[in-house]
C-alpha cells in the first residue's frame, strides 16, 4: 500500500487546457471489491474526487462497493465522507462537489466466494446502470489481496457479468504474483474467462506525471534521442530511496522484501520507459510491445552472476540524535527474529540489445535510508580532455541528465561552464526544470490517471501479461539464489546510504553512485545552513560521495591535504601521535580542512569509528567556493579556531590557489 504523501504529485495544468481538450471519463458503474479497505479510502476515493473537481468524471457514473464488512449504503457513505476529509489532496475542499459524488456511492455486503452475493451485485449494477445511463459499461476494481483475483474473475464470469451491452474491464492491484510461478498461475486464472484487453494490471508508479514524462521527454525532443545509446551514454542509475522503515507492516514486508516490493515492478517499469526502442506510435500496444521487448532483453543471471552483480542489505538498530535506540528490521513488529528478508538491494543489469550493449544499468532501493527520493541519473561519456592540454583544466567531469520523480519533480541537466575570469577554469553547473515552477497544477494521488485511462480503454500505463512475466524472469534467479545463500544481516545502519557492498559493486566498474543532494538536506549541516542558493548550488555540484567501513583509515598523517570531508552519517575519530583518540566527529561535522587550506602535511590520522557516509570536496573546488563566498570562509575560520586553536587569516583562505 502506498502512502498518500508518496503518491501525491503534480499532474494537470488546471485552467491552462482548452475546455474540450480532455473529455470526461466514459460512463460506467465502478464496482470496487474490497471497498472498506485502506486503498479505497486513501487513494481511490480521493482520486475520484479529484477527477470530479477537474471536470474529468462523467456525470453518468456510479460506485458500487462490496466487502465483508457489515455496512449499508448509508454507513458506507458516512465512512467515506469522514475519510475524504483526511485524505483528499487539494488545497481546499469543495463540499458541493463531494456531496454530488458521494450521492452516487452504494454498497452491498458479502463474501467473495458467495455466488448469491454476485447475483445481488449483478442486480444492483443493472439498477445503477439504468439510473445513471451508464450504457452497460462496468469497471471492476480488485482492491483486494492477489489471492482473490482468480476467484473474483471466475465468479464474475459464472454470474453472467460479461453479457449485455457496453464494455467490461477489470483493474487488478499489485503485487501480481510473488514469483514467476505464481505470476504465471495468476495470469492463467484471470485469463481463463477474460481477454487480455479486459485486464488492466495497475502499477501506481506509472500514474506519476514525472514517470509518464519519460516518454514525452524522449520522443518529443530531437536533441536527446540521437544520443540515447551506447555511443554516448556511459551508465544509467535508478535510485528509489525511502527514509521510512517498514512502519509497522512487518508481517507484509517479511514475505515480500524490496526486490518484490519495489524493484521487480516499479523500477523495471521505469527502466522499460527509459530504455525501450522508439515505438511506431503512441498507441497502447505499440508502447507495450517495446516495453516487453526491452524487459525480455535484460539478461537473466546465473547464480554466479547474482553473486557478482547484485547486493542485498538489511538495516540494523541505531541511535537517533536524542540517544534513543531505534530497532533494526529483525526487531520490528511481526518480523521473524532471524529474518533474511532484504530491505535494500542494488544491482548492475545488462540489456543485451544493439542500443545498450555494454552500458551498465544500476538499480538500487531501500528502506530506512538517509533521505526520501526517487531519481534517474543518465550519465554521458566524458568529452576528450586532450583539447585542454596546456590550460589550467586538468580533468573533465561527466554531463548528467537527472529525472527527479519524487518528492521534488523535475528535470536537471549538469554540464561544465567557464568560471568568469581571465583564465580558463571550469565549474560544473546545472539547468533545472521544476513542475511546480512551470505549471499551475493540482495534487493528485496517481490513481486518477489510471481510472480515467481505463474508462477510455487506454492500456498504455498498465502492465500486460507478458510484461509481468518478463520482469519476474529477471527477478527470479536473484530470489532463488538468495533463498539458498545465508545473509550477513544486518549490514547497514538506519539513515545511511545503504551497505558498503553497494558502493563496492559500482566501484569495481570505476564508477560511483551519484547521491542527489538537495538544498534542504544540505541546510541541516551547521556549516551550510545560512548559505544562499548560489552558494549551496556550488557546494552541491562539487561534492562527491564516499563510503568507508568501520576501522578504515580516511586521512593518514603526513599526507598532503587535497580533500575536505563532510560526515553525512557515522562517526570518525581523530588520533594523536600515539594512536589515542583525541576527538570524535559525527553527522554534520567537517574534517581535513586545515591540511587543504594550508597545503601542508596532515597532522593526525583520521579513522572511521563506525561505517560512514562521507561527502568529499576537492581542494580546487573548496578554494574556489571559499573565494566566492566570504561568509563560508568566516565559518571555516571559526571551526578552525574552536577545534584546533588555529587562526587562519582571511587572505590565506581567499588567495588564488
N, C-alpha and C positions, 0 to 999 in steps of 0.2 A: 504494500500500500504506500502510495506516495504522499508525503506531507504537503499540505496546501501551500506552504511557503516555498517548497521546492518546485511545485508545479506552476505557481502563478507566474505570468510572463506578459511582456508587452506583445500585443498581437495585431490590432487593427486600427487603422487611422480613421478614427471616428470623425465624421463631418467632412473629410477630405475626399471620400469616394462620391461618385455620382450616385444619386438616389437609386437608380436602377442597375448599378454596376454589379451588385451582389444580390441575387434574388433570395427570398427566404427559403428555408428548408422545405422539402416536399411534404405534403400532408401525410400523416401517419399516426398510428397508435404505437406508442413505445411501451412494450411490455418488459418490465425490469424484474428479473429473477434475483432474489437477494436484496429486495428493496429496503429492508430495515437495517442493512449493514452500513459499515463505515464508508465504503466507496460511494454509495448513493448520496449520503448527506454531505460529505466533504467535497466531492468532485462533480458528480453527475448533476445534482440539482443546482448547485451554483453555476454550472456550465449552461444548463437550460435557461436559467435566469439571465445570464449574460447575453445569450442569443436573443432572448425576448427584449432586453433593453436596447439592443442594437438593431432591432427590426429584422433579425435573421431567423426568427422562429415562426413557422407558419401558424396562422390563426386556426387552421384545420389540423390541430394537434392535440393529443391527449396522452396522459401517462397512466398506465395500469401497473401498480406494484404488487408483487407477491413474495411472501416469505413465510416461515413457520411462526413468526411472532404473532400473537393474538391481537391484531389491530383491526380497526374498522377504517372505512374511508375517512371518517371524521377525525379519528385519533391519529391516523397517518398524516393527514393534512396539518393537524396541530403540531405533531412532532417535527415535520419538515419546516413549518413556519418558525419554530424556535431555533432549529439548526441553521437556517439560512442567515439568521442574524449573526451567527458566529463565523460562518464560513464563506459568506459572499466576499468577492474580491474587488468590488467597486468602491470608489471613494464615498459616494452617497447611496443610500438605499432607497429605491423607489417603491413605496408601498403599493401604489396603484398598479404598477406592472406586476408585482408579486401577487396581489390579490387575484388578478386575472389569470395568472399562471397556475396558482395553487387550486383554483376552482376547477381546473382540468385534471387534477390528480385523483386517482381512485385506487382501491386496494382490495385484494382477495387473499385471505389467509389460507395456508395449506402447505403440505409437503411436496417435494419434487417427484416423489415416487407414486403419488396418489393420482390415478387416472381420473377419478371423479373431480379432482381439483382442476385438471386440464380441461375437462368438459365445462366446468364453471367459467374458467378463464376464456375459453373459446366463445361462450355465450356473451360474456362481458365485453370482449373485444368487438364482437359483431354489433353490440348495442352502441359502444362508443364510436365505432366506425360510422354508423348511421347518424348519430347525434352530431358528430364533428365533421362529417363529409370527408372522410379520410381516403376514399376511393379504394378501399381494400388493402392499403399499404400497412404493413406491420414490421416494426423494428424490434427484434428480440434482443435484449441486453442481458448477458450472463454475468452478473456481478456476484459470482459465486466462486468457490474453490474449483480448480480444474477437474476434480474427481466427479463433478456433477455434469460436465459438458456433454459427455456421450449420452447419459441418461436423459438430459433435457432435450437433446436433438432427437432421440428416439421417441420420447413421449409426445413431442410436438408433431412428429410425423404420424404417430399412431392416432392422435386425436384429430387429425384432418386439418391442421393449421395451414398446410401447403395449398389447399384447394381454394378456389374462388379467385376473384379479380385482384389486381394490384400486385406489387412486389412483396416478397417476404425475405428479410435479411437478418442475419444473426451476428452480433458483436460478442466476441469472447475475450475475456481478460487474460493477461499474462499471470503466471507463467504457463506457457503452452508446453507441458511436459516437464519432467525433472531430469531427463537424459534422453539420449537418442531413441532407445527402445520405447520409452513411454510417449515420446512425441510422435513416433510412427504409429503407435497404437491409437493415440488420441486423434490423429489425422484420419485414421481408418474409421473410427467411431463417428466423428462428426460428418464425414463424407459418405457414410453408409446410405443415408437417405436424403442428403442435401448436396447441392452442387457447389463446387469451389467458388463460383462467383456469387454465392449467397453467404459465404463465411467471411467475416471481417475480423481478423486477429489483431487486437489492439496492442500497440506499443506507445504509451502516452508520450514518450520522448519525441516521437515523430510529430506530435501535436505542437511542439515548441516552435515558435516562429523562427528562432535562430537556427534550428536544425533544418527546417524547410528551406531556409535561405541558402543552405549549402548548394542546393540545386540551382537556385536562381543566380547565385553569385558565379558559379562555374560556367553556366551556359548562356548567360546574358552579357558577359564581359569578355570581349575578344582579346583583351590584353593578357589574360591569365591562361586560358585553355591551351595555347601553343606551348606553354611552359609546364603543363601538367603531366610530366612523365619523368622517366629515369634519367633523361639527359640533363635536366635542370634541378630536380629535387633530390636533396641528399637523404632526408629522412622525414617521417611524419610521426608526431606524438599525439596520442589521445589520452587526456587526463580527466578522470572523474574523482574528485577529492571530496570526501564528506567529513565535516568536523564532528558530527554526532556519532555516538556509539550505536548499539543495537536498540537503545531506547525502550527496554522492557519487552522487546519482541524476540527474546532469545529462543523461545520454542519454535517459532517460524524460521528464524535465521540459522539455527543449528542444523536444520535439514536442507539448507539452501547454500549459503556462502556467497562470496562476492562474484565468483565465476558464473554461477547460475543467476544470481540476483541482478547483476549489472553488466557483466562483460558479454555473456552469450547473447543477450538480446539488445539492450540499448546501445552498447558500444559497437557491436558488429553492424547494427543498422547505420550508425553514423559513419563507420568505415566504408560501408557499401555506397552511401551517398557521395562521400568524398572521392572515392577511387574508381567508381564504375565508369564504363565507357559511355560515350555520348549516345543517348537514345535517339531513335528515329523521330520521336515526337514526345510530347508531354502526356500522351495517353497513358492511363494507369498501367496497362500491361507492358507497354514499351519500356517504362521505367523499371517495373518489377522484373522484367526479363533481364535487364542489365544488372540489377542488384543481385539476382540469383547467379548469374554468370560470374560476377565478382567474388561472391562468397564461395562458390564452387572452385575458384582459383586459389583460395587461401590454402596453403599447404597443411595437410593433416600430419601431425607429428608422430614419430615413433617414440617409445618410452625414453630412448637415449636423447632424442631431440627435446622432449619435455624437460628433462633434467638440465639441458644446455640452455634452453631459450625461455624458460618460464620460472618465475619465482613466486612463492606464496608466503603469506605472513599472517600473524595474529597478534592483536595488541595485548599488552600486559598491564598490570596495575601501575599507577603512578600517583604522585602527589600534585595537587593543584597549588596555586600561588598562596593559599592560606595554610598549606600543610596538610590538608585533608587528603586521605588516600582514596583514590577513585579505583573501582575494581577493574581488573583485567577481564577479557572476554570469558575466560573459564569461570570467573566468579559472578558473572551476570545471572540474573534470574532465568530459570528454565534451560540453562546451558549445562551440558554434561561436564563434570569436573575435569576430565581428561580430553575434552573435545579437540579434534583435529580439523574442525571447520575453519576455513580461511576467511579472514576479514579483510585481506589485502591480496592483490595479485598484480604482477607485472609480467609482460611477455613481449618478446620480439616475434612478429609474424612475417611470413614471406608470401607475397602474392605472385604466383607463378604464371604470369602472362607477359605479353610483349611490352605493355606500357610500364609495368612496375618491377620487372625482373631486377633483382639486386638492390632494391630500395628497402631498407629496414622500416617496418611499421611497428611502432612501440605503443602498447596499451598498458595503462595502469589504473587501478581504482582501489579505494579502501575506505574503511571507517575509522573514526577517532583520529583523523589526521589534523594537520596544522591549520587548515582553512577549509572553507566550502568553496568549491569552484569546479566548473566544467569547461575545459578548453581543448581546442585542437590546434597544434602548432605545426605548420608546414615550413620546414627549414630548407632553404635553397642552397645549392652548391656555392662555395665562395668564389668570388672573382679572382683572377690571377693576380698575385702580389708582385710579380716581376716588374710590372709597369711602374711601380712606386719605388723601385730601387734608386737610391741616391736622394730620397726625400726622408723627412722625419718619420714617415709612416713605416712601421716595422711589421705590422700584421693587420689583416682584414678580418672582421667578424662576418658571420653569415647573415643574409637577409632572412627575415621571418614574416610569415603571414599567419596571424593568430585569430582564430574564431573564438570569441567569448560566448559560450552558450548560456551559462548562469553562474552566479546571480547577476553579474554585470553582463549586458547583452550588447555585443557589438563586434566590430572587425578592426584589427590593428595591423599595420604594416611597419616593420622595423627595417631601417636601412642606414647607410653611412652618409654623413654630411660633413662638409668642411667647417671647422671651427673658425669664427671670424678672427682675422689677424693676418700679419704679413707672410706667415709661413704655412705650409700645407700640413695641417693636423686634422685628423678625422675623429668624429664622435658618433656613436650610434644614436639615432633619433627615431621618432615614430610619428605616424599619422593614424588617427583613431576616429572611427565612426561609431557613435552610440545610438541605439534605437530611441532612447528617451530624448536625445537631442534633435533627432530628425523627424519624429512622428508624434503627433498627438494621439495617444493610444490608451486603450483600456487594459486592465489587468485581467488576464484570462487564466483558467486552470489548465488549458491544453486539451481538455475533452470537448470543448466547443467545436473545434475543427474536426474532430473525429465524428461526432454526432452529425454535424452539418454535412460533411463529405459523404458519410454512409447514406444519408437520406437521399442524396443525389446519385448514388451508385458509383461514387468516385473512390476506387480502392487504392489510389496512389500511396497513401500513408499507412496502409495496412499490410501485414505480412501474409504472403501466400504460403501454401503448404511446403513447396519446395525451398522457399527461403528459410523457413523454420528448420527444416531438416538439414540444410546446408550448414547453418550456424551450429546445430548440435553436433554435426560430424567434425567440426573443428574443435569444439569444446570437449567431446567425449574422451579422446586419448588423454587429455590432461586429468580429467576426473578419474579415469581408470588407473593412471599411474599414481596419483595421489592416494587413492584408496589402498594401494599396496605398499606405499612408502611411508615410514614413520616421519612425523613432522617435528622439527625442533622449535616448539612453540612454548611461550610467546617469544617473538623476535623483533618487536618494535614497541616503542613507548607511545602512549597517548600524546596527541598534539605534535607528533613528529612528521617527517616526510615519508615514513614507512621504513621497512627493513633495509639495512645497509646492502644486503644482497641485490636489491633492485638497482642501486647505484652502480654496483659492480657489474651487473648484467649489461648495462648500456656502456659502461666504461671499457669493457672488452672490445667494443667496436670503435673506441676512440671518440666517443660522444658522451654527453651528459644530459640528464633531464633538464628541461627548461622550466624552472619554477616561476610561475607567473605571479609576480609580486605586485600588489596593488597599494594605492595610497593609504587606504585605511589600515592595512596590515603594517606598513612601514611607520605610520604615526604612533604605533604602540611602543616603538623604541624611543627612549627618552632623548637620544641624540638628534632625532629627526622630527619629533612631534610638532615643533613650531615652524617647520620649514614651509616655504611657499611651494606652489605647484611646479614651477620651473626647476627648482632645486630638487624636489622629490623625483621628478621625471629623470633628471640627470643621474640620480643615485640608482633608481630602478633599472635604468638601461645599462648601468655599469656593473652592477652586482652579478656575480656568478655563484652557483651553488656548489657545496662540497659536503659530503657526509663522511664522518670518521667514527671508528669503533672505540669503545672504552679501552683506555690504555695506549692508544695511538699517539705518537709524538707529532704535534702540529707545527711547533716552532722549535728549532734547535739552536741552542746558544752558540754564538759565533758566526752564524749565517748572516749575510747581508739582507736587511729587511726590504722586501719587494712587494709585500701584501699586507693589507689590514683585514682583520676578521671581525665579523659580527655574529654573535651567538644567537641563532634563531631559536634553538631549543637544545637543552642539555647543560652540562657543567664542565668547565675546563679548570685545570689547576696550574698555577704559576709556581715553578720550583726554583729554590735558591741554588747556590754553588754546591751545596752538599746533598741536593736532591730532596730537600724538605719542602713541603707545601707552604708557601707564604701567602697565597691568596687564591680564592676560588671565585671564578666568574660564571655567571649564569645568563638566562634568557635576557636579551636586550643589551648585554654588555658588549663592548668592543675591546680588542686587544691587538697588539702588534703595531700600534700607530707611531710609537716613538722611533722604532727602527726604520719605518717607512719615511717618516718626516726628516729624520736626521741623516738618513743613508749611512747608518753605522751598523756594525755587527750587533746581532741580538744579544741582550744582556742576561737572558734567562730562557730556560726551557719552558714550553707550554704543552701540557699533555691533557688529553681528553679523560676526564674522570668518569664520565658516562658516555654512551653513544651520543653523538652530537650532530646537529644540522647547522651548518655554517654558511653564511654569505661572505664572499671574498671580494675585496675591492683592490684592484691592482694599483701599483704606485702611480703610474701615469694618470689614471682616472682620478685617483684620490687627490693628487696635486692640482689637477685641473678644476675639480669641484671646489676645492678649498679656495683657489684664486677667485672663482666666480661668486662665491658665497661667503662674505665676511662673517655672518652670524654662525655659520658652521665652523669656521676657523676659530671663533671665540669659544664655541662649545668644546672643541677638541683641546684648546689651551686649558680650559677648566678641568677636563678629565685628566690631562697630564699632570696638572698641579695637585689635584686632590689624590690621585692614585700613586704618583711617583715622586711628588715634590719637585717636578721639573718645570721650570719656567721657559716656555717656548716663545721667543719673540715673534711678533706678527710678521715681520719681514721674512723670517725663516719659513713661515708657513706659506706665504703668498708669492714668494720669489719664483720666477720661471725655473723649471727644472727639466 
